C-alpha cells in the first residue's frame, strides 16, 4: 500500500482547511475574522504563513494601542 502524498500546507500544519487556518489565526491574535479574511484576500494564499501572519500581528498591536488610547478618554 502506497502512502498518499499530502501537499496541502493547511493539512500539513494541522488545520482542516484554509478557512480553519484563517479562523484560528484570528482567534489566536484576538482579531476579528473579517479583518483576517480581508487581509488574506488582499495578500493571497502564498502569504498565508508569512506576510499574513505579520499583518495580523500588526493589526492586533494596532487594536491594543487603540484600546489604550481610548482608556485615556
MOPAC internal coordinates of N, CA, C and O (Angstrom, degrees):
PM7 1SCF
backbone

  N    0.0000 0     0.00 0     0.00 0    0    0    0
  C    1.4517 1     0.00 0     0.00 0    1    0    0
  C    1.5273 1   108.77 1     0.00 0    2    1    0
  O    1.2310 1   121.04 1   -53.34 1    3    2    1
  N    1.3146 1   115.61 1   126.66 1    3    2    1
  C    1.4624 1   120.56 1  -177.93 1    5    3    2
  C    1.5346 1   109.59 1   -93.44 1    6    5    3
  O    1.2310 1   121.20 1   -42.61 1    7    6    5
  N    1.3185 1   115.31 1   137.39 1    7    6    5
  C    1.4631 1   120.69 1   178.96 1    9    7    6
  C    1.5275 1   109.15 1   -75.79 1   10    9    7
  O    1.2310 1   120.93 1   -43.24 1   11   10    9
  N    1.3281 1   115.83 1   136.76 1   11   10    9
  C    1.4622 1   120.52 1   177.39 1   13   11   10
  C    1.5261 1   109.36 1   -79.91 1   14   13   11
  O    1.2310 1   121.32 1   -49.48 1   15   14   13
  N    1.3208 1   115.08 1   130.52 1   15   14   13
  C    1.4579 1   120.28 1   179.95 1   17   15   14
  C    1.5290 1   109.57 1   -76.94 1   18   17   15
  O    1.2310 1   121.01 1   -51.91 1   19   18   17
  N    1.3207 1   115.67 1   128.09 1   19   18   17
  C    1.4704 1   121.41 1   177.75 1   21   19   18
  C    1.5160 1   107.55 1  -102.03 1   22   21   19
  O    1.2310 1   120.67 1   -59.81 1   23   22   21
  N    1.3285 1   116.33 1   120.19 1   23   22   21
  C    1.4589 1   118.65 1   178.55 1   25   23   22
  C    1.5255 1   111.74 1  -119.55 1   26   25   23
  O    1.2310 1   120.56 1  -164.30 1   27   26   25
  N    1.3141 1   116.53 1    15.70 1   27   26   25
  C    1.4554 1   121.05 1   176.10 1   29   27   26
  C    1.5347 1   108.41 1   -82.29 1   30   29   27
  O    1.2310 1   119.98 1   -63.73 1   31   30   29
  N    1.3378 1   117.64 1   116.27 1   31   30   29
  C    1.4710 1   119.34 1  -175.84 1   33   31   30
  C    1.5282 1   113.17 1   -62.17 1   34   33   31
  O    1.2310 1   120.09 1   152.04 1   35   34   33
  N    1.3045 1   117.44 1   -27.96 1   35   34   33
  C    1.4677 1   120.29 1  -179.34 1   37   35   34
  C    1.5240 1   110.05 1   -72.00 1   38   37   35
  O    1.2310 1   120.40 1   134.30 1   39   38   37
  N    1.3296 1   116.84 1   -45.70 1   39   38   37
  C    1.4608 1   120.48 1   177.28 1   41   39   38
  C    1.5206 1   110.94 1   -64.15 1   42   41   39
  O    1.2310 1   120.63 1   139.09 1   43   42   41
  N    1.3298 1   116.40 1   -40.91 1   43   42   41
  C    1.4600 1   120.39 1   179.85 1   45   43   42
  C    1.5228 1   112.75 1   -63.14 1   46   45   43
  O    1.2310 1   120.56 1   154.74 1   47   46   45
  N    1.3350 1   116.53 1   -25.26 1   47   46   45
  C    1.4641 1   121.05 1  -179.73 1   49   47   46
  C    1.5251 1   112.81 1  -101.76 1   50   49   47
  O    1.2310 1   120.47 1  -167.28 1   51   50   49
  N    1.3346 1   116.71 1    12.72 1   51   50   49
  C    1.4552 1   121.24 1   172.15 1   53   51   50
  C    1.5231 1   115.92 1    90.23 1   54   53   51
  O    1.2310 1   119.89 1  -165.12 1   55   54   53
  N    1.3172 1   117.82 1    14.88 1   55   54   53
  C    1.4641 1   121.62 1   179.05 1   57   55   54
  C    1.5208 1   109.28 1  -106.12 1   58   57   55
  O    1.2310 1   120.83 1   -27.11 1   59   58   57
  N    1.3236 1   116.02 1   152.89 1   59   58   57
  C    1.4590 1   120.85 1  -179.83 1   61   59   58
  C    1.5263 1   112.09 1   -74.39 1   62   61   59
  O    1.2310 1   120.81 1   150.22 1   63   62   61
  N    1.3381 1   116.05 1   -29.78 1   63   62   61
  C    1.4633 1   121.33 1  -175.29 1   65   63   62
  C    1.5251 1   108.75 1  -167.57 1   66   65   63
  O    1.2310 1   120.74 1    -3.28 1   67   66   65
  N    1.3130 1   116.20 1   176.72 1   67   66   65
  C    1.4686 1   119.90 1   175.53 1   69   67   66
  C    1.5283 1   109.62 1   -63.12 1   70   69   67
  O    1.2310 1   120.51 1   137.61 1   71   70   69
  N    1.3191 1   116.63 1   -42.39 1   71   70   69
  C    1.4667 1   120.62 1   179.50 1   73   71   70
  C    1.5308 1   110.46 1   -58.37 1   74   73   71
  O    1.2310 1   120.45 1   134.83 1   75   74   73
  N    1.3253 1   116.75 1   -45.17 1   75   74   73
  C    1.4676 1   121.26 1   178.54 1   77   75   74
  C    1.5276 1   109.80 1   -60.16 1   78   77   75
  O    1.2310 1   120.53 1   136.04 1   79   78   77
  N    1.3241 1   116.59 1   -43.96 1   79   78   77
  C    1.4692 1   121.13 1   178.23 1   81   79   78
  C    1.5276 1   111.23 1   -59.21 1   82   81   79
  O    1.2310 1   120.42 1   131.84 1   83   82   81
  N    1.3359 1   116.80 1   -48.16 1   83   82   81
  C    1.4658 1   120.69 1  -178.39 1   85   83   82
  C    1.5230 1   111.21 1   -64.15 1   86   85   83
  O    1.2310 1   120.40 1   139.61 1   87   86   85
  N    1.3249 1   116.84 1   -40.39 1   87   86   85
  C    1.4638 1   120.10 1   178.27 1   89   87   86
  C    1.5241 1   110.97 1   -63.42 1   90   89   87
  O    1.2310 1   120.33 1   137.16 1   91   90   89
  N    1.3146 1   116.98 1   -42.84 1   91   90   89
  C    1.4644 1   120.52 1   179.79 1   93   91   90
  C    1.5307 1   111.49 1   -69.47 1   94   93   91
  O    1.2310 1   120.57 1   145.99 1   95   94   93
  N    1.3220 1   116.52 1   -34.01 1   95   94   93
  C    1.4631 1   120.50 1   176.35 1   97   95   94
  C    1.5275 1   109.59 1   -62.80 1   98   97   95
  O    1.2310 1   120.59 1   135.73 1   99   98   97
  N    1.3207 1   116.48 1   -44.27 1   99   98   97
  C    1.4635 1   121.43 1   178.19 1  101   99   98
  C    1.5274 1   110.45 1   -60.60 1  102  101   99
  O    1.2310 1   120.68 1   132.60 1  103  102  101
  N    1.3015 1   116.31 1   -47.40 1  103  102  101
  C    1.4639 1   120.96 1  -179.34 1  105  103  102
  C    1.5232 1   111.52 1   -63.36 1  106  105  103
  O    1.2310 1   120.65 1   137.55 1  107  106  105
  N    1.3150 1   116.35 1   -42.45 1  107  106  105
  C    1.4633 1   121.04 1  -177.83 1  109  107  106
  C    1.5154 1   113.53 1   -63.85 1  110  109  107
  O    1.2310 1   120.61 1   147.84 1  111  110  109
  N    1.3201 1   116.43 1   -32.16 1  111  110  109
  C    1.4643 1   120.25 1  -179.01 1  113  111  110
  C    1.5223 1   112.67 1  -102.14 1  114  113  111
  O    1.2310 1   120.08 1   179.41 1  115  114  113
  N    1.3267 1   117.45 1    -0.59 1  115  114  113
  C    1.4554 1   120.29 1   179.30 1  117  115  114
  C    1.5177 1   113.31 1    67.40 1  118  117  115
  O    1.2310 1   120.81 1  -147.02 1  119  118  117
  N    1.3240 1   116.06 1    32.98 1  119  118  117
  C    1.4609 1   122.66 1  -179.22 1  121  119  118
  C    1.5260 1   107.10 1  -112.79 1  122  121  119
  O    1.2310 1   120.30 1   -34.49 1  123  122  121
  N    1.3217 1   117.03 1   145.51 1  123  122  121
  C    1.4613 1   119.22 1  -178.69 1  125  123  122
  C    1.5219 1   110.46 1   -63.90 1  126  125  123
  O    1.2310 1   121.48 1   -31.35 1  127  126  125
  N    1.3278 1   114.77 1   148.65 1  127  126  125
  C    1.4570 1   120.12 1   179.33 1  129  127  126
  C    1.5193 1   110.99 1   -60.67 1  130  129  127
  O    1.2310 1   120.19 1   145.70 1  131  130  129
  N    1.3266 1   117.25 1   -34.30 1  131  130  129
  C    1.4639 1   119.31 1  -178.97 1  133  131  130
  C    1.5229 1   111.11 1   -63.02 1  134  133  131
  O    1.2310 1   119.92 1   144.03 1  135  134  133
  N    1.3263 1   117.76 1   -35.97 1  135  134  133
  C    1.4656 1   121.58 1   177.55 1  137  135  134
  C    1.5297 1   110.07 1   -67.49 1  138  137  135
  O    1.2310 1   120.68 1   133.91 1  139  138  137
  N    1.3193 1   116.31 1   -46.09 1  139  138  137
  C    1.4621 1   120.36 1  -179.29 1  141  139  138
  C    1.5228 1   110.81 1   -63.90 1  142  141  139
  O    1.2310 1   120.11 1   136.52 1  143  142  141
  N    1.3317 1   117.39 1   -43.48 1  143  142  141
  C    1.4641 1   120.03 1  -179.59 1  145  143  142
  C    1.5304 1   110.93 1   -66.33 1  146  145  143
  O    1.2310 1   120.09 1   143.36 1  147  146  145
  N    1.3222 1   117.43 1   -36.64 1  147  146  145
  C    1.4654 1   120.42 1   177.91 1  149  147  146
  C    1.5294 1   110.57 1   -65.82 1  150  149  147
  O    1.2310 1   120.49 1   134.12 1  151  150  149
  N    1.3318 1   116.67 1   -45.88 1  151  150  149
  C    1.4580 1   120.47 1   178.16 1  153  151  150
  C    1.5277 1   110.73 1   -62.17 1  154  153  151
  O    1.2310 1   120.57 1   137.55 1  155  154  153
  N    1.3242 1   116.52 1   -42.45 1  155  154  153
  C    1.4623 1   120.80 1   179.92 1  157  155  154
  C    1.5246 1   110.77 1   -62.65 1  158  157  155
  O    1.2310 1   120.63 1   141.87 1  159  158  157
  N    1.3070 1   116.40 1   -38.13 1  159  158  157
  C    1.4589 1   120.85 1   178.87 1  161  159  158
  C    1.5318 1   111.30 1   -66.19 1  162  161  159
  O    1.2310 1   120.92 1   138.35 1  163  162  161
  N    1.3138 1   115.85 1   -41.65 1  163  162  161
  C    1.4687 1   120.18 1  -179.86 1  165  163  162
  C    1.5223 1   112.06 1   -69.20 1  166  165  163
  O    1.2310 1   120.22 1   139.48 1  167  166  165
  N    1.3247 1   117.19 1   -40.52 1  167  166  165
  C    1.4604 1   121.43 1  -174.22 1  169  167  166
  C    1.5300 1   113.25 1   -84.14 1  170  169  167
  O    1.2310 1   120.22 1   150.07 1  171  170  169
  N    1.3060 1   117.18 1   -29.93 1  171  170  169
  C    1.4632 1   121.28 1  -178.32 1  173  171  170
  C    1.5183 1   112.57 1    87.64 1  174  173  171
  O    1.2310 1   121.44 1   -18.68 1  175  174  173
  N    1.3276 1   114.84 1   161.32 1  175  174  173
  C    1.4676 1   121.24 1  -175.37 1  177  175  174
  C    1.5250 1   113.68 1   -61.08 1  178  177  175
  O    1.2310 1   120.09 1   151.70 1  179  178  177
  N    1.3169 1   117.43 1   -28.30 1  179  178  177
  C    1.4693 1   119.19 1  -177.86 1  181  179  178
  C    1.5222 1   112.31 1   -65.52 1  182  181  179
  O    1.2310 1   120.04 1   162.85 1  183  182  181
  N    1.3198 1   117.52 1   -17.15 1  183  182  181
  C    1.4658 1   121.44 1  -179.18 1  185  183  182
  C    1.5318 1   113.49 1  -104.27 1  186  185  183
  O    1.2310 1   120.06 1  -172.99 1  187  186  185
  N    1.3351 1   117.50 1     7.01 1  187  186  185
  C    1.4661 1   120.49 1  -174.78 1  189  187  186
  C    1.5213 1   114.02 1   -57.01 1  190  189  187
  O    1.2310 1   119.68 1   143.68 1  191  190  189
  N    1.3167 1   118.21 1   -36.32 1  191  190  189
  C    1.4688 1   120.12 1  -175.50 1  193  191  190
  C    1.5261 1   112.37 1  -104.96 1  194  193  191
  O    1.2310 1   120.30 1  -169.30 1  195  194  193
  N    1.3149 1   117.03 1    10.70 1  195  194  193
  C    1.4669 1   120.81 1  -179.16 1  197  195  194
  C    1.5289 1   109.66 1  -136.04 1  198  197  195
  O    1.2310 1   120.46 1    94.53 1  199  198  197
  N    1.3161 1   116.72 1   -85.47 1  199  198  197
  C    1.4622 1   121.24 1  -176.27 1  201  199  198
  C    1.5188 1   113.42 1   -60.90 1  202  201  199
  O    1.2310 1   120.55 1   143.02 1  203  202  201
  N    1.3199 1   116.56 1   -36.98 1  203  202  201
  C    1.4653 1   119.35 1   179.33 1  205  203  202
  C    1.5247 1   111.22 1   -65.90 1  206  205  203
  O    1.2310 1   120.66 1   135.49 1  207  206  205
  N    1.3147 1   116.34 1   -44.51 1  207  206  205
  C    1.4737 1   119.85 1   179.12 1  209  207  206
  C    1.5250 1   109.78 1   -59.52 1  210  209  207
  O    1.2310 1   120.40 1   135.84 1  211  210  209
  N    1.3165 1   116.84 1   -44.16 1  211  210  209
  C    1.4638 1   121.35 1   178.72 1  213  211  210
  C    1.5285 1   110.33 1   -61.87 1  214  213  211
  O    1.2310 1   119.99 1   135.05 1  215  214  213
  N    1.3172 1   117.63 1   -44.95 1  215  214  213
  C    1.4668 1   121.57 1  -178.69 1  217  215  214
  C    1.5229 1   111.62 1   -65.62 1  218  217  215
  O    1.2310 1   120.18 1   139.99 1  219  218  217
  N    1.3312 1   117.27 1   -40.01 1  219  218  217
  C    1.4672 1   120.59 1   178.16 1  221  219  218
  C    1.5242 1   109.78 1   -66.68 1  222  221  219
  O    1.2310 1   120.42 1   139.75 1  223  222  221
  N    1.3119 1   116.79 1   -40.25 1  223  222  221
  C    1.4672 1   120.82 1   176.67 1  225  223  222
  C    1.5371 1   110.19 1   -59.72 1  226  225  223
  O    1.2310 1   120.53 1   133.72 1  227  226  225
  N    1.3175 1   116.59 1   -46.28 1  227  226  225
  C    1.4671 1   121.17 1   178.04 1  229  227  226
  C    1.5327 1   110.81 1   -60.56 1  230  229  227
  O    1.2310 1   120.49 1   138.05 1  231  230  229
  N    1.3179 1   116.67 1   -41.95 1  231  230  229
  C    1.4641 1   120.83 1   179.36 1  233  231  230
  C    1.5226 1   111.02 1   -62.73 1  234  233  231
  O    1.2310 1   120.58 1   140.77 1  235  234  233
  N    1.3273 1   116.49 1   -39.23 1  235  234  233
  C    1.4675 1   119.40 1   179.65 1  237  235  234
  C    1.5259 1   110.73 1   -67.63 1  238  237  235
  O    1.2310 1   120.43 1   142.30 1  239  238  237
  N    1.3281 1   116.78 1   -37.70 1  239  238  237
  C    1.4689 1   119.80 1   177.36 1  241  239  238
  C    1.5247 1   110.59 1   -66.92 1  242  241  239
  O    1.2310 1   120.21 1   139.25 1  243  242  241
  N    1.3275 1   117.21 1   -40.75 1  243  242  241
  C    1.4662 1   120.80 1   177.16 1  245  243  242
  C    1.5203 1   110.86 1   -60.83 1  246  245  243
  O    1.2310 1   120.79 1   139.77 1  247  246  245
  N    1.3371 1   116.09 1   -40.23 1  247  246  245
  C    1.4680 1   119.71 1   178.75 1  249  247  246
  C    1.5207 1   110.76 1   -63.96 1  250  249  247
  O    1.2310 1   120.45 1   139.08 1  251  250  249
  N    1.3335 1   116.75 1   -40.92 1  251  250  249
  C    1.4648 1   120.10 1   179.54 1  253  251  250
  C    1.5184 1   110.76 1   -65.59 1  254  253  251
  O    1.2310 1   120.22 1   139.23 1  255  254  253
  N    1.3295 1   117.18 1   -40.77 1  255  254  253
  C    1.4659 1   120.59 1   178.47 1  257  255  254
  C    1.5229 1   110.68 1   -64.99 1  258  257  255
  O    1.2310 1   120.30 1   140.02 1  259  258  257
  N    1.3306 1   117.04 1   -39.98 1  259  258  257
  C    1.4572 1   120.08 1   177.11 1  261  259  258
  C    1.5180 1   111.35 1   -63.50 1  262  261  259
  O    1.2310 1   120.57 1   141.21 1  263  262  261
  N    1.3259 1   116.51 1   -38.79 1  263  262  261
  C    1.4686 1   119.83 1   177.35 1  265  263  262
  C    1.5222 1   111.01 1   -63.24 1  266  265  263
  O    1.2310 1   120.39 1   139.30 1  267  266  265
  N    1.3354 1   116.87 1   -40.70 1  267  266  265
  C    1.4671 1   120.05 1   178.27 1  269  267  266
  C    1.5164 1   111.04 1   -65.02 1  270  269  267
  O    1.2310 1   120.30 1   138.44 1  271  270  269
  N    1.3305 1   117.04 1   -41.56 1  271  270  269
  C    1.4526 1   120.87 1   178.18 1  273  271  270
  C    1.5156 1   111.55 1   -63.47 1  274  273  271
  O    1.2310 1   120.08 1   141.78 1  275  274  273
  N    1.3220 1   117.45 1   -38.22 1  275  274  273
  C    1.4589 1   121.03 1   179.94 1  277  275  274
  C    1.5146 1   111.81 1   -70.83 1  278  277  275
  O    1.2310 1   119.90 1   154.29 1  279  278  277
  N    1.3364 1   117.80 1   -25.71 1  279  278  277
  C    1.4651 1   121.39 1   177.21 1  281  279  278
  C    1.5255 1   110.81 1   -66.81 1  282  281  279
  O    1.2310 1   120.31 1   155.01 1  283  282  281
  N    1.3316 1   117.01 1   -24.99 1  283  282  281
  C    1.4592 1   120.46 1  -179.37 1  285  283  282
  C    1.5265 1   112.84 1   -77.48 1  286  285  283
  O    1.2310 1   120.39 1   167.76 1  287  286  285
  N    1.3405 1   116.86 1   -12.24 1  287  286  285
  C    1.4808 1   119.76 1  -176.71 1  289  287  286
  C    1.4940 1   111.91 1   -74.46 1  290  289  287
  O    1.2310 1   120.10 1   180.00 1  291  290  289

